[in-house]
Structures are given as C-alpha cells and as structure tokens.
C-alpha cells in the first residue's frame, strides 16, 4: 500500500487528492485499487 496524492488547479481554485492505494497483478498487468479516500 502507498499514498497517492495530487494537486489540480481549475479556474483558479486548488483541489487536493489524497488516496491510499494498493498495487496488484491481474492477467499479467499491474492494477491499482483504492483502499481509502481522504480527499475533501
């Protein structure tokens, strides 16, 4: 598990995203699953 965070600006307003994610393999491809969403 790892934290995934990003910041985006739309029309002068700043949005923050903070997720707790997990990586796993399925059919030979790497997939990501969101465990928790701490965004507002």
Secondary structure, DSSP 8 states (H G I E B T S, - for coil): -EEEEEEEEETTEEEEEEEEEEEEEETTEEEEEEEEE---
